[in-house]
Amino acid sequence: MQTYDVGRNVWATKGEKQEEAKKEFTEILRVLEGELGDRPYFGGKTFGLTDISLIGFYCWFYVYETFGNFSIEAECPKLIACAKKCMEKERLSKSLVDPHKVNDFVLGMKKNLGLE
């Protein structure tokens, strides 16, 4: 299953299915964190394309945490530290959608899909 599908199951499901999705989602993030290691960026000391990919996904983390009732930072602190370091780049941080707006979007999707 793809990361997007697993993430969707975190916010779109409840109960046992959601718990399974949270576990699978966390495992995916732990693999990424393992690849990151102790480096500040995936490319070492240099910000690169993999970091940009992470940041595009990072603005959705608030949604997963809110609907899944868990902390990604508690599960993957190094990955979140990398994301926060990337967000210090003003051009990048200003180009992303506010996580609360993403959450509002998901709330609307849930309503339209009858998932409330």
WOFENJO-V974380 format. One line per field, one symbol per residue. ss: DSSP state (~ for helix, > for strand, _ for the rest). psi: psi as a letter, one per 20 degrees, with the letter a starting at -180 (. if undefined). burial: I if it has 9 or more other ideal C-beta (glycine too) atoms within 8 Angstrom, else O. A space follows every 10 residues. Layout:
# WOFENJO-V974380
ss=???
psi=???
burial=???
This chain:
# WOFENJO-V974380
ss=__~~~~~~~~ ~~__~~~~~~ ~~~~~~~~~~ ~~~~~~____ >__>____~~ ~~~~~~~~__ ~~~~~~~~__ _~~~~_~~~~ ~~~~~~~__~ ~~~~~___~~ ~~~~~~~~~~ ~~____
psi=qqggggghhg iirrbghggg ggggghgghh gghhhgcjqh rhjdippahh hggghhhhii hggggghilr ohhhhmhhgh ggghghiiog gghiiqqphh hgghghgggg ghikj.
burial=OOOOOIIOII IOIOOOIIOI IIOIIIOIII OIIOOIOOIO IIIOOOOIOI IIOIIOIIII IIIIIIIIOI OIOOIIOIII OIIOIIIOOO OIIOOIOOIO OIIOOIOOII IOOOOO
